[in-house]
Amino acid sequence: MPARSCHRRALSCNPPERRLDQDEPAPPVGIQVGTIGPPIPETAAQHMNDEQWLGAISKHDGERTDWSSFTGGAQEMARVLEQETITDPARFVA
């Protein structure tokens, strides 16, 4: 029983920030809103050659989301490729 009272006393004497070895908690980030875009900007995709497209498809083959830059992966790349095929269908006919 004495161990419990010592434990309670230690908690009450030490404020939470001292127990965590921090002076203050990190400030809140807040709410961020945005859309997830392609990992390669559409303006850059317009100038890509076939080798660059194949490399980009290989590199961004999974579903990844980078929340710091709001960029995605394969699905977002596919949307850019789809738009490029609409813009220049003769180039992407195989």
Secondary structure by P-SEA (a helix, b strand, c coil): caaaaaaaaaaaacccccccccccccccccbbbbbbbccccaaaaaaccaaaaaaaaaaacccccccccccccaaaaaaaaaaaaaaccccccc
